Amino acid sequence: MRRVVCWAAAMFISTATTAASAADDVLRICLDENLPPLSIHHRGKPGMGFDVMLGQAIADRLGKKLEIQWYESKLDEDSSPALEANALLSDGRCALVASYAFTQDGLVAPGVKTAKLPDFDGATRDDRRRRVPLGTLTPSKPYLFSTLTVVLGPGAPQRPITDIGDLAGLRLAIESGTLADAILMTFDKGRLIDDITHLIPTRGDLLGALEQGKFDATLLDNRRFDAYRAAHPESRLRPSGYSYPIGVNRGYVGLSSSAELLASVDNVLTALNASGALASLARDAGLTYLPPREPVILGDAFQKVIRSGAR
């Protein structure tokens, strides 16, 4: 009997060791399924985008197999990217969440002890109901800078755009309640207000209206314009080449308990950046690449600009 118990114990230890070893051989990353050209996933088809390619490059360098946990982020008043990411990580759905915005608010200790999971590939009814005890988020090195850009319609005057003030006199369209709206409305104490037409984000087709010549220019996220051009290769919209000077770095976020993995990922990101591979992957994905910049974690810079109405 004693031999049987010892044999069973040995088998249990062997099985647990094998499972742990298998887990060590996998790099599991959570990606938003609808964030082109960073990441996009249609059920039944392989995932695509910059973060898919970057994740594969990192996994290869670490000698691991890449596995992706796709999830859907809800853009509503009740959603919180920080809580969604924390819940996914704390529930063990992945070790890293990609393209996480590095802001002070997004990296502080959560104000609640638990949070619901976002909808994810493979979620059950119980998964959608339960709440997950949260951990502490820790960022990697940033690998991408995201900001706003001015997009010009086909009928816009052929003149350089080097500053927001250069938009004066143009027919501007902007989505109500967005950061871009606040920037344009408060610029230089409201100098552009009379040039601005507001559209409802969920109802108006901002870039479509610009394409039709109803407006001359808009201010929106670089990534969104990249996605539009990929979906409309015949588009006559023109990039201005202007990037708003304030933006947010993006990178991976994991739990504080994943410090060793984050350190390894940081080393790979440093090597990929030095070799020019990050810019190359972005180009292949159709993403306008801007390298990370200081400050690494964005504070209240946008609020200061809006409050002052600065140029």
C-alpha positions as CSV (number, residue, x, y, z in Angstrom):
1,M,0.0,0.0,0.0
2,R,2.8,2.3,0.9
3,R,4.4,1.7,-2.5
4,V,1.2,2.6,-4.2
5,V,0.9,5.9,-2.3
6,C,4.5,6.8,-3.1
7,W,4.0,5.9,-6.8
8,A,0.9,8.1,-6.9
9,A,2.7,11.0,-5.2
10,A,5.5,10.7,-7.7
11,M,3.1,10.7,-10.6
12,F,1.4,13.8,-9.2
13,I,4.6,15.6,-8.8
14,S,5.7,14.6,-12.3
15,T,2.4,15.7,-13.9
16,A,2.5,19.0,-12.0
17,T,6.1,19.6,-13.1
18,T,5.3,18.8,-16.8
19,A,2.3,21.2,-16.7
20,A,4.4,24.0,-15.2
21,S,7.1,23.4,-17.8
22,A,4.5,23.5,-20.5
23,A,3.2,26.8,-19.1
24,D,6.7,28.2,-19.1
25,D,7.0,27.5,-22.8
26,V,4.0,29.6,-23.6
27,L,3.7,33.4,-23.9
28,R,0.0,34.2,-23.6
29,I,-1.0,37.8,-24.6
30,C,-4.4,39.4,-24.4
31,L,-5.3,41.4,-27.5
32,D,-8.3,43.6,-28.3
33,E,-10.1,42.0,-31.2
34,N,-11.2,45.3,-32.8
35,L,-8.3,47.7,-32.7
36,P,-6.9,47.8,-36.3
37,P,-4.2,48.0,-37.4
38,L,-2.8,47.1,-33.9
39,S,-4.9,44.0,-33.6
40,I,-7.9,42.5,-35.3
41,H,-9.6,39.2,-35.1
42,H,-12.6,37.7,-37.0
43,R,-13.8,34.4,-35.7
44,G,-12.6,31.5,-37.7
45,K,-9.7,33.5,-39.2
46,P,-6.1,34.1,-38.0
47,G,-5.5,37.3,-36.1
48,M,-3.7,40.2,-37.8
49,G,-2.1,43.5,-36.8
50,F,1.0,45.0,-35.4
51,D,0.6,43.5,-31.9
52,V,0.1,40.0,-33.4
53,M,3.4,40.3,-35.3
54,L,5.2,41.9,-32.3
55,G,4.0,39.3,-29.9
56,Q,5.3,36.6,-32.3
57,A,8.7,38.3,-32.6
58,I,9.0,38.5,-28.8
59,A,7.8,34.9,-28.3
60,D,10.4,33.7,-30.9
61,R,13.2,35.5,-29.1
62,L,12.2,34.1,-25.7
63,G,11.9,30.6,-27.1
64,K,8.2,30.4,-26.4
65,K,5.0,29.6,-28.2
66,L,2.7,32.5,-28.7
67,E,-0.9,32.1,-27.6
68,I,-3.5,34.9,-27.9
69,Q,-6.5,35.5,-25.7
70,W,-8.8,37.7,-27.7
71,Y,-11.2,40.0,-25.9
72,E,-13.7,42.7,-26.7
73,S,-13.4,46.1,-25.0
74,K,-16.7,47.9,-24.5
75,L,-16.5,51.7,-25.2
76,D,-19.2,53.0,-22.9
77,E,-19.4,55.0,-19.7
78,D,-19.2,52.0,-17.5
79,S,-16.1,50.4,-19.0
80,S,-12.6,50.9,-17.7
81,P,-9.6,49.7,-19.7
82,A,-7.5,49.5,-16.5
83,L,-10.1,47.3,-14.7
84,E,-10.6,45.1,-17.9
85,A,-6.8,44.6,-18.3
86,N,-6.4,43.9,-14.6
87,A,-9.3,41.4,-14.5
88,L,-7.9,39.5,-17.5
89,L,-4.4,39.3,-16.0
90,S,-5.7,38.5,-12.5
91,D,-7.9,35.7,-13.8
92,G,-4.9,34.1,-15.6
93,R,-6.3,34.7,-19.1
94,C,-2.9,36.0,-20.1
95,A,0.4,37.2,-18.8
96,L,0.5,40.4,-20.7
97,V,-2.1,42.9,-22.2
98,A,-0.8,44.6,-25.3
99,S,-1.0,48.2,-26.4
100,Y,-2.0,49.4,-23.0
101,A,-2.0,53.2,-22.6
102,F,0.6,54.4,-20.1
103,T,-1.2,57.0,-18.1
104,Q,-1.0,57.8,-14.4
105,D,-4.7,57.0,-13.9
106,G,-4.3,53.7,-15.7
107,L,-1.4,52.5,-13.6
108,V,-2.4,53.4,-10.1
109,A,-3.7,50.8,-7.6
110,P,-7.4,50.0,-8.5
111,G,-9.9,51.7,-6.3
112,V,-12.0,48.6,-6.1
113,K,-11.0,45.1,-5.0
114,T,-12.8,43.2,-7.8
115,A,-13.9,43.7,-11.3
116,K,-15.8,42.0,-14.1
117,L,-14.1,40.4,-17.0
118,P,-14.6,41.9,-20.5
119,D,-16.1,39.6,-23.0
120,F,-13.4,37.2,-24.2
121,D,-13.1,34.4,-26.7
122,G,-14.2,31.3,-25.0
123,A,-16.1,33.0,-22.2
124,T,-19.0,31.2,-20.6
125,R,-22.2,32.6,-19.0
126,D,-20.6,32.3,-15.6
127,D,-17.5,34.2,-16.8
128,R,-19.7,37.1,-17.8
129,R,-21.3,37.3,-14.3
130,R,-18.4,36.7,-11.9
131,R,-16.0,39.3,-10.4
132,V,-12.3,38.8,-10.2
133,P,-10.0,39.8,-7.3
134,L,-7.6,42.4,-8.7
135,G,-3.8,42.6,-8.6
136,T,-1.3,45.4,-9.2
137,L,-0.5,46.4,-12.7
138,T,3.2,46.9,-13.8
139,P,4.2,48.3,-17.3
140,S,6.9,47.1,-19.6
141,K,9.0,49.5,-21.6
142,P,6.8,51.4,-24.1
143,Y,7.0,50.4,-27.7
144,L,4.7,52.9,-29.5
145,F,3.6,56.5,-29.2
146,S,0.0,57.3,-30.0
147,T,-1.3,60.8,-30.7
148,L,-3.7,62.8,-32.8
149,T,-3.2,63.9,-36.4
150,V,-4.8,66.3,-38.7
151,V,-6.5,64.6,-41.7
152,L,-7.3,66.7,-44.8
153,G,-10.2,66.2,-47.2
154,P,-9.8,66.1,-51.0
155,G,-10.9,69.8,-51.3
156,A,-8.7,71.2,-48.6
157,P,-6.2,73.9,-49.6
158,Q,-2.8,72.7,-50.4
159,R,-1.0,74.3,-47.5
160,P,1.3,72.9,-44.8
161,I,-0.2,72.1,-41.4
162,T,2.5,72.6,-38.7
163,D,0.3,73.7,-35.9
164,I,-3.3,73.6,-34.8
165,G,-3.5,77.3,-35.7
166,D,-3.0,76.5,-39.3
167,L,-6.5,75.1,-39.4
168,A,-8.0,78.6,-39.1
169,G,-10.4,79.3,-41.9
170,L,-10.9,75.6,-42.8
171,R,-14.3,73.8,-42.5
172,L,-13.5,71.6,-39.5
173,A,-15.5,68.5,-38.4
174,I,-15.1,66.9,-35.0
175,E,-16.8,64.3,-32.9
176,S,-18.6,65.7,-29.9
177,G,-17.2,64.9,-26.4
178,T,-13.8,63.6,-27.6
179,L,-10.3,64.8,-26.7
180,A,-9.9,66.2,-30.2
181,D,-13.1,68.2,-29.6
182,A,-11.7,69.7,-26.4
183,I,-8.4,70.6,-28.0
184,L,-9.9,72.4,-31.0
185,M,-12.7,74.2,-29.0
186,T,-10.3,75.6,-26.4
187,F,-7.4,76.4,-28.8
188,D,-6.2,79.9,-28.4
189,K,-9.2,80.9,-26.3
190,G,-11.7,79.6,-28.8
191,R,-10.3,81.0,-32.0
192,L,-11.5,78.0,-34.1
193,I,-15.0,77.7,-32.6
194,D,-16.8,79.3,-35.6
195,D,-15.1,76.9,-38.0
196,I,-16.1,73.7,-36.2
197,T,-19.1,71.5,-36.9
198,H,-19.8,68.8,-34.3
199,L,-20.9,65.2,-35.3
200,I,-22.3,62.6,-32.9
201,P,-19.6,59.9,-32.6
202,T,-22.0,56.9,-32.8
203,R,-24.1,58.3,-35.6
204,G,-22.1,60.5,-37.9
205,D,-19.5,59.1,-40.3
206,L,-16.7,61.6,-39.7
207,L,-14.2,60.4,-42.3
208,G,-16.9,59.6,-44.8
209,A,-18.2,63.1,-44.6
210,L,-14.6,64.4,-45.0
211,E,-14.2,62.1,-48.0
212,Q,-17.4,63.5,-49.6
213,G,-16.0,67.1,-49.4
214,K,-18.5,68.3,-46.7
215,F,-15.5,69.4,-44.6
216,D,-11.9,70.3,-45.1
217,A,-10.2,68.8,-42.1
218,T,-10.5,66.9,-38.8
219,L,-8.3,65.9,-35.8
220,L,-8.4,62.3,-34.8
221,D,-6.3,59.4,-33.6
222,N,-3.5,58.3,-36.0
223,R,-4.4,54.6,-35.6
224,R,-8.0,55.3,-36.6
225,F,-6.9,57.0,-39.8
226,D,-4.6,54.1,-40.6
227,A,-7.5,51.7,-40.2
228,Y,-9.7,53.8,-42.5
229,R,-7.0,53.9,-45.2
230,A,-6.6,50.1,-45.0
231,A,-10.3,49.6,-45.4
232,H,-10.6,52.3,-48.2
233,P,-7.5,52.0,-50.4
234,E,-9.1,54.3,-52.9
235,S,-9.6,57.1,-50.3
236,R,-8.7,60.6,-51.4
237,L,-8.1,61.8,-47.8
238,R,-4.7,63.2,-47.2
239,P,-2.4,62.9,-44.2
240,S,-1.2,66.3,-43.1
241,G,2.0,64.9,-41.6
242,Y,1.2,66.9,-38.4
243,S,1.1,65.0,-35.1
244,Y,-0.2,66.7,-32.0
245,P,2.8,67.0,-29.6
246,I,1.1,65.5,-26.6
247,G,0.1,61.8,-26.7
248,V,0.4,58.6,-24.8
249,N,3.0,55.8,-24.9
250,R,1.7,52.2,-25.3
251,G,3.3,49.0,-24.2
252,Y,2.6,45.8,-22.3
253,V,1.1,45.6,-18.9
254,G,1.3,42.6,-16.5
255,L,0.9,42.0,-12.9
256,S,3.6,42.8,-10.4
257,S,4.1,39.1,-9.9
258,S,5.3,38.9,-13.5
259,A,8.3,41.0,-12.9
260,E,10.7,38.4,-14.4
261,L,8.8,38.1,-17.6
262,L,8.4,41.8,-18.0
263,A,12.2,42.2,-17.6
264,S,12.8,39.7,-20.3
265,V,10.2,41.4,-22.6
266,D,11.9,44.7,-22.0
267,N,15.2,43.3,-23.1
268,V,13.6,42.0,-26.3
269,L,11.9,45.4,-27.0
270,T,15.2,47.2,-26.6
271,A,16.8,44.9,-29.1
272,L,13.9,45.2,-31.6
273,N,13.9,48.9,-31.3
274,A,17.7,49.2,-31.8
275,S,17.5,47.0,-35.0
276,G,14.6,49.0,-36.4
277,A,12.3,46.0,-36.3
278,L,9.6,47.9,-34.4
279,A,9.3,50.4,-37.2
280,S,9.4,47.6,-39.8
281,L,6.6,45.6,-38.2
282,A,4.5,48.8,-38.0
283,R,5.1,49.5,-41.7
284,D,4.1,45.9,-42.6
285,A,0.9,46.3,-40.5
286,G,0.0,49.6,-42.1
287,L,0.5,51.5,-38.8
288,T,2.0,55.0,-38.7
289,Y,4.9,54.4,-36.3
290,L,6.0,57.0,-33.8
291,P,8.6,55.9,-31.3
292,P,8.0,56.3,-27.6
293,R,8.9,59.6,-26.0
294,E,9.1,61.3,-22.6
295,P,7.3,61.3,-20.3
296,V,7.0,57.5,-20.3
297,I,3.8,57.8,-18.3
298,L,1.4,60.6,-19.2
299,G,0.2,62.8,-16.3
300,D,-2.3,65.6,-16.6
301,A,-0.7,67.3,-19.7
302,F,-3.9,67.3,-21.7
303,Q,-5.9,68.8,-18.9
304,K,-3.4,71.6,-18.5
305,V,-3.6,72.4,-22.3
306,I,-7.4,72.4,-22.2
307,R,-7.6,74.5,-19.1
308,S,-5.2,77.1,-20.4
309,G,-6.4,77.1,-24.0
310,A,-2.8,77.1,-25.0
311,R,-1.5,77.0,-28.5
